[in-house]
Amino acid sequence: MMKEAMETSDVVVAALAAMGVVVLVIVFVYVVKNTFFPKEDKGPK
């Protein structure tokens, strides 16, 4: 019982960590995109 609870908690922590990393990557890409490729500029022709 205790072991199962620990394993489940580890899975939850791992899932939360993975989601956190994904969110950080998305935010980073969004910021870089807006910094170097602002919406006013439609990009190189």
N, C-alpha and C positions, 0 to 999 in steps of 0.2 A: 504493500500500500504506500509506504513512505517513498520507496524507490520510484514507483510510478508517478507520484506527485512531483518528485524532483525532476524526472525526465520531462514531464509535461511542462513544468516551469522553464526548463532549459530550452525547450522548443519555442515557447512563447517569447522568451528573451531573445533567442536567435531571430525569430520572425520580426520582432520589433526592431532589432538592430538592422536587419536587412532593409526594412521599410524606411528606417531613418537614413540609411546610406542612399537609397534610391531618391528620397526626397531631397537630400543634400545635393546629389548630382543634378537633379532636375533644376533646382534653384540656381546652382552654379552655372549650368548651361544657359538658363534664361537670362541671368545677369550678364554673362559674357556676350550673349547674342545682342542684348539691348545696348551694351557698352560699345561694341565694335560695329554693330550693324543696326543703327537706330531705324525706327519705322519710317521716318521721313525720307531716308535714303533707301531707294528700291534696290540697291546693290549695283555692282558694276554692270554696265550694259554689254 
